[in-house]
Amino acid sequence: MSQQDQIEYQPDTLAIRTGHTRSFEGEHAEPIFLTSSFVYANAAEAAAKFSGQEAGNIYARFTNPTVTMFEKRLAAMEGAERAVATSSGMAAIMAVVMSFLKTGDHVICSRAVFGSTVALFEKYVAKFGVAVDFVDLTDLNAWKNAVRPETKLLFVESPSNPQAEIADIRALADIAHAGGALLAIDNSFCTPVLQKPLQFGADLVVYSATKYLDGQGRALGGAVVGNHQLLEDVFVYVRTSGPTMSPFNAWVFLKGLETLSLRMKAHSENAQKLAEYLSRHARVEKVYYAGLPEHVGHELAVSQQRGFGGIVSFEVKGGREAAWTVIDQTQFISITGNLGDVKSTITHPATTTHGKLSPEAKQAVGISEGLIRVSVGLEDIDDIIRDLSRGLDLI
Ligand SMILES: *Cc1c(COP(=O)(O)O)cnc(C)c1O
């Protein structure tokens, strides 16, 4: 479909049809171009392509047709001008850092972001003289007060993991823009199906495609999405330094995008039912899911999202021992740190994904010993509930 045609199509059509470039063989499914470089008819064509006078592929660190298809499709689903694919979600975040920050700059980051994101800012970005402050996601005054003349980037994840706190994206965009900074949102949990942060004023959206965009736990990848001007900087960084998405993985994600809308609806439905079940269970202290009306972020989530997603966290009475009992009594739910899969997964954040945090840092982001995180998959919800109740009824 050409750019102009796309304006008339609904998101579900864009997710299946955008960006498909057929080769001369006329294949129906998207082709995988497993090639590192591209050839030219003659020296003049090579010269024109290398100089940029003529558009076209040169080398797969720069562009590859299968990766380009994925980028076009994701950008269309996001309602964005452009996307750049990366080798992983962390590579996408690093691409934002390297494209827009330099020594002397300052970043404000939500305290409740993915563990490796905290480590990336604290251990590596800081090493190059970029100062980082971590603040509470929902405390808008803390964000305002943290802004300095050197602030260039606000970095946010919403809903947060594992407490499902909701960021007021429009308010954060206003704070960023008033200070001349960019707002980047890690939208891996919602995907463009449930939330389009650019519509609320965010400048950049980053993805771990490894999660829901794939949806079946097969491949590692990431992406940065935004306008042409910003994304050109990201593109030049990625083509220069090399955290490029592999064409094979791009093909897996292309197929993932085709079913994303159906999957996100089904994940949200199952998660809602599980959250309601857990909130009635006597051995459950607290449930973190924005789909529950009593959740502090519920109203804000309703105003920003088209569903509440598939991640449910809850605290059991009895601390680590009780939490481990619930985990160990499951029969089919996978005990793993990964999420966003059609297979349900279960994690004890305090000793796995957030195990390296100090006790104070754990407390600040609400990681207690009794906390369990479930990525609710697409198995039958009655089976999922039964698998979890086995341990819950023992503690
Ligand atoms: C997994 C994840 C990442 C990192 O992505 P990788 O593909 O593992 O590099 C970043 N942000 C969030 C929210 C994630 O869940």
The ligand as a MOL file (V3000), in Angstrom:
LIG
                    3D

  0  0  0     0  0            999 V3000
M  V30 BEGIN CTAB
M  V30 COUNTS 15 15 0 0 0
M  V30 BEGIN ATOM
M  V30 1 C 12.1390 -6.7570 27.9360 0
M  V30 2 C 12.0020 -5.3090 28.0800 0
M  V30 3 C 13.0160 -4.4440 27.6410 0
M  V30 4 C 14.3220 -4.9550 27.0390 0
M  V30 5 O 14.0860 -5.5890 25.8280 0
M  V30 6 P 15.0410 -6.7180 25.2110 0
M  V30 7 O 14.3890 -7.0340 23.9250 0
M  V30 8 O 15.0850 -7.8440 26.1940 0
M  V30 9 O 16.3890 -6.0850 25.0520 0
M  V30 10 C 12.8280 -3.0870 27.7650 0
M  V30 11 N 11.6940 -2.5960 28.3040 0
M  V30 12 C 10.6960 -3.3900 28.7400 0
M  V30 13 C 9.4650 -2.7810 29.3080 0
M  V30 14 C 10.8160 -4.7610 28.6580 0
M  V30 15 O 9.8300 -5.5430 29.1140 0
M  V30 END ATOM
M  V30 BEGIN BOND
M  V30 1 1 1 2
M  V30 2 1 2 3
M  V30 3 2 2 14
M  V30 4 1 3 4
M  V30 5 2 3 10
M  V30 6 1 4 5
M  V30 7 1 5 6
M  V30 8 2 6 7
M  V30 9 1 6 8
M  V30 10 1 6 9
M  V30 11 1 10 11
M  V30 12 2 11 12
M  V30 13 1 12 13
M  V30 14 1 12 14
M  V30 15 1 14 15
M  V30 END BOND
M  V30 END CTAB
M  END
